[in-house]
């Protein structure tokens, strides 16, 4: 590949990464003003059905496009690409129509399973987005297979901006006109198909003006691919990528079917249970933001892993994989423990009160295991190991489903948080068994001991700083949110500085690993000057 082509590919990959990061941040941040406008019960209504949207969005945005791009890259003949894309489009169309009809016809059954028949029209609203999955998946996969990331990046950003705009507009109108929460939920969830229309329009625009014209103008295909082979690969490879990308959403889907029911079985009235489920759902945007911070760094190093493996440099591959895992664990742990240290204040600032802070403390631990699973999954996929990740995910979902109802009945929403953490821990353990060399490096006793001491020191230091600020009567705003915000502004730099100081003093990372942490080389150069 020529230098210019390599540069073009790297620029495209960087653009797609930035677009994905912005989209994830938007997807997490909008829920804060949304919850503030619609209350805990309104947030519960939206979040009960959100996992269905999340699964469809993940499939159309990352799972299937990634798989289809692989198929396109394997097929260089334009005629064969045309035949392949036609077959995949027809196959996905069948799946999409089936999902749409399933949600439309059995929406009441699904809502009853969630313990709330009022969710029926909301499930029907979100079902329309599945009809757009084929065009979004195939077009995005085609462009990515030709190393053109711009269409996917643009459509992803527009999709999220439109969806968030519709949701917040609906929430504002519902608040002003005093809609009931179910009417609000139906209109808010209609943002999914509306955003899909805009995203599809973007992809059609790029499709019509791009090199695709050259593909469709070719002569008849020289080879017809076996439908059986295509179906098998879509289900196994495409399914594996999509399922792992939907990991957290699938766990949330289990919560949708069991948390509210468990709270009612534990003795709470239905309305109180709905409001408390809305409090529990506050943890999802917090964990999502934590994952953005922790995973963004790790994903930037993964191309080096693929390159090392492709060139047969096994030792370099293992060294890089160990480094990525260890640094990711350190950053994820710092993010999770930092959130735990300031959770009451974060809860107050974002959602207006401190309800459920203890349960959200536990839920924050999900950041650690979810980050490790993401990295381990990418490492195994670079080695073409799909089966192991699907098995691990399946067992994790079984653990979550088995524990959830019992834990919620006996321990409330904190029980649901623990069930999520234990399910993710089980998945992490299973994946580590597949890479013994990485397991020994990650679970090295001195390293884990130093990490626990460093994290514990940061937790104690931040909480002492918070106690000191509050004991001094600062800040004197007499406003819960403003007071909590100032405490956070003080607590975050204290936590960051303390964690770095303890990590350096304890030699938590090697000099080589420190140099791979974002901004550290730049900081060292400035200090040297």
Beta strands, then each sheet from edge to edge (+ up, - down):
end
